[in-house]
Amino acid sequence: LSVRHIILGTGFAETSIQLRGEGYSEQQAIMSALRKLTVNDPRLKQFFSDAAKKVTDYYKTQIQSIINQANTLAVQQKYGTALALLECCPKDIEEYDKVLKAMEDIYKQYQTKNCTQILQTAKGYMAMREYESALSLLTTIDTQSSCSSDASACIKDIENKIRKEIEKQEAIEKQERANEFELKKQAISAVESVAKAYLQKQPNYFYIVK
């Protein structure tokens, strides 16, 4: 068994525990042996207790180095790894306030980069008049991010564009209805003209012109 930092690769503790298992195959024997190992095993308890102390001591002495490594990762835009590295720090160490400050700074950097990418993509959708897609992206931007005001301006711009398009479409539909009504009037007038012309040629008939 070993306890290691998955990001830094630092080893904190390592031990071997002898187990005996039985089975008709190697796999069955291994599973049989593992079943005999429980969380109440005094060897395990001692191992994890020692490991926990070494982890805490490591962070107490190396905390500034860890913060520096996290900042380096952030510069490389590896924000997830940087935040995970700091998140692993025990909260009971004296300089944990420095860890929190570093996490806050790195998260703001992540927000800015992420926000900028979202804005660029959203503006691309806006250029193609795919407003619903643009709005879906813009609403995911954190209100605390540095480009929140830009996102709000884009949302307002989209709303104005949508409103203008609706008004334009309504005006077109209104004009189409007016044109249709006018065509119907013209058709009725043409029918009346034909009817009047016909009746005028007929003898002994009276007709009323309105």
ABEGO torsion letter per residue (X at the ends): XBBBBAAAGBBABBBBBBBBBBEABAAAAAAAAAAABBAABAAAAAAAAAAAAAAAAAAAAAAAAAAAAAAAAAAAGBAAAAAAAAAABBAABAAAAAAAAAAAAAAAAAAAAAAAAAAAAAAAAAAAGBAAAAAAAAAABBAABAAAAAAAAAAAAAAAAAAAAAAAAAAAAAAAAAAAAAAAAAAAAAAAAAAAAAAAABBGBBBBBX
